[in-house]
Amino acid sequence: MTEPAGLDDVDAVREALVAWYEADHRSFPWRETTDPYRILVSEVMSQQTQLSRVEMAYHEFLAEWPDVESLAAADRADVVGFWTDHSLGYNNRAKYLHEAARQVLDEYDGTFPESPAELGELMGVGPYTANAVASFAFNNGDAVVDTNVKRVLYRAFDVPDDDEAFERVAGALMPAGESRVWNNAVMELGGVACGKTPDCDEAGCPWREWCHAYRSGDFTAPDVPEQPSFEGSRRQFRGRIVRLLGEHDEMDLDTLGHRIRVDYAPDGEHGREWIRGLLSDLSEDGLVGVDEADGVPIARLQK
């Protein structure tokens, strides 16, 4: 596997992402189980469907058919009817899910296969879903590469918009034998911190230190052809300054700089000169004043 160009410490990148995910992440019921049946249900439901709608349907589906045996024994019309009633999209997904449950019973004696290749033999289970079930149920998958992951890799490591390149870099980054936590973490990053309009500092993105987009200010991506108007803008950083100074009586320039940008360096591109420019804008608006204390510039909100 080829590592991302210019990335010297893959271990640090891995550790930062996993620590960020394990410290705090969104709670979904399918993240609280390793049951392959329940994970398959969630994956099929989640295809092009809002997660808020999926979560309610997921609980009700499992109340009706709590395991692979009960789904296999169900009347297919009832399963399709459930799908329609809950607006879960294409009804053939319900038919395929029902057929896959029968396959597990008839061809695998009721025990789910564990590898992506074998899971891909189940009706309606494509490569992405097979890999997700292998990862989250059995910790036996490859790196997941979906639209969100491509966006993250494109921005963070300047990976070209090429499927083979995304697959190669995603595989190189994933720690061996840790597909469950890694794939959950990188998808969480794409969903929480690196959406179409990213939330780098507010979400505490763990990859800011290495991120090409964060350094350059260019947050376009394959699914974001135009630069988000707010992310990376001076207006955004001015807002962060006002919010921080609202929480603290005063703050020196370097402390303020490090709090609003992870790559702040006093003498760098985003350093004292850059932050003085932001403070000058805010001063002209009557929002912030800058005084000297023992030769150290101190910023505070104007009262």
Secondary structure as the mmCIF struct_conf table of DSSP 4:
data_model
#
loop_
_struct_conf.conf_type_id
_struct_conf.id
_struct_conf.beg_label_comp_id
_struct_conf.beg_label_asym_id
_struct_conf.beg_label_seq_id
_struct_conf.end_label_comp_id
_struct_conf.end_label_asym_id
_struct_conf.end_label_seq_id
HELX_LH_PP_P HELX_LH_PP_P1 THR A 2 PRO A 4
TURN_TY1_P TURN_TY1_P1 ALA A 5 GLY A 6
HELX_RH_AL_P HELX_RH_AL_P1 VAL A 10 ALA A 23
BEND BEND1 ASP A 24 ASP A 24
HELX_RH_3T_P HELX_RH_3T_P1 PRO A 29 GLU A 32
HELX_RH_AL_P HELX_RH_AL_P2 PRO A 36 MET A 45
TURN_TY1_P TURN_TY1_P2 SER A 46 GLN A 48
BEND BEND2 THR A 49 THR A 49
HELX_RH_AL_P HELX_RH_AL_P3 LEU A 51 GLU A 64
BEND BEND3 TRP A 65 TRP A 65
BEND BEND4 ASP A 67 ASP A 67
HELX_RH_AL_P HELX_RH_AL_P4 VAL A 68 ALA A 73
BEND BEND5 ALA A 74 ALA A 74
HELX_RH_AL_P HELX_RH_AL_P5 ARG A 76 ASP A 85
TURN_TY1_P TURN_TY1_P3 HIS A 86 SER A 87
BEND BEND6 GLY A 89 GLY A 89
HELX_RH_AL_P HELX_RH_AL_P6 ASN A 91 TYR A 108
TURN_TY1_P TURN_TY1_P4 ASP A 109 GLY A 110
BEND BEND7 SER A 115 SER A 115
HELX_RH_AL_P HELX_RH_AL_P7 PRO A 116 LEU A 119
TURN_TY1_P TURN_TY1_P5 GLY A 120 GLU A 121
BEND BEND8 LEU A 122 LEU A 122
TURN_TY1_P TURN_TY1_P6 MET A 123 GLY A 124
HELX_RH_AL_P HELX_RH_AL_P8 PRO A 127 PHE A 138
BEND BEND9 ASN A 139 ASN A 139
HELX_RH_AL_P HELX_RH_AL_P9 THR A 147 PHE A 157
BEND BEND10 ASP A 161 ASP A 161
HELX_RH_AL_P HELX_RH_AL_P10 ASP A 163 LEU A 173
BEND BEND11 MET A 174 MET A 174
HELX_LH_PP_P HELX_LH_PP_P2 PRO A 175 PRO A 175
TURN_TY1_P TURN_TY1_P7 ALA A 176 GLY A 177
HELX_RH_AL_P HELX_RH_AL_P11 SER A 179 GLU A 188
HELX_RH_PI_P HELX_RH_PI_P1 LEU A 189 ALA A 193
BEND BEND12 CYS A 194 THR A 197
TURN_TY1_P TURN_TY1_P8 CYS A 200 GLY A 204
TURN_TY1_P TURN_TY1_P9 PRO A 206 TRP A 210
HELX_RH_AL_P HELX_RH_AL_P12 HIS A 212 SER A 216
STRN STRN1 ALA A 221 ALA A 221
TURN_TY1_P TURN_TY1_P10 PRO A 222 ASP A 223
STRN STRN2 VAL A 224 VAL A 224
BEND BEND13 GLU A 226 GLU A 226
BEND BEND14 SER A 229 PHE A 230
TURN_TY1_P TURN_TY1_P11 GLU A 231 GLY A 232
HELX_RH_AL_P HELX_RH_AL_P13 ARG A 234 GLU A 247
BEND BEND15 HIS A 248 ASP A 249
STRN STRN3 MET A 251 ASP A 252
HELX_RH_AL_P HELX_RH_AL_P14 LEU A 253 ILE A 260
TURN_TY1_P TURN_TY1_P12 VAL A 262 ASP A 263
TURN_TY1_P TURN_TY1_P13 PRO A 266 ASP A 267
BEND BEND16 GLY A 268 GLY A 268
TURN_TY1_P TURN_TY1_P14 GLU A 269 HIS A 270
BEND BEND17 GLY A 271 GLY A 271
HELX_RH_AL_P HELX_RH_AL_P15 ARG A 272 GLU A 284
TURN_TY1_P TURN_TY1_P15 ASP A 285 GLY A 286
BEND BEND18 LEU A 287 LEU A 287
STRN STRN4 VAL A 288 ALA A 293
TURN_TY1_P TURN_TY1_P16 ASP A 294 GLY A 295
STRN STRN5 VAL A 296 LEU A 301
#
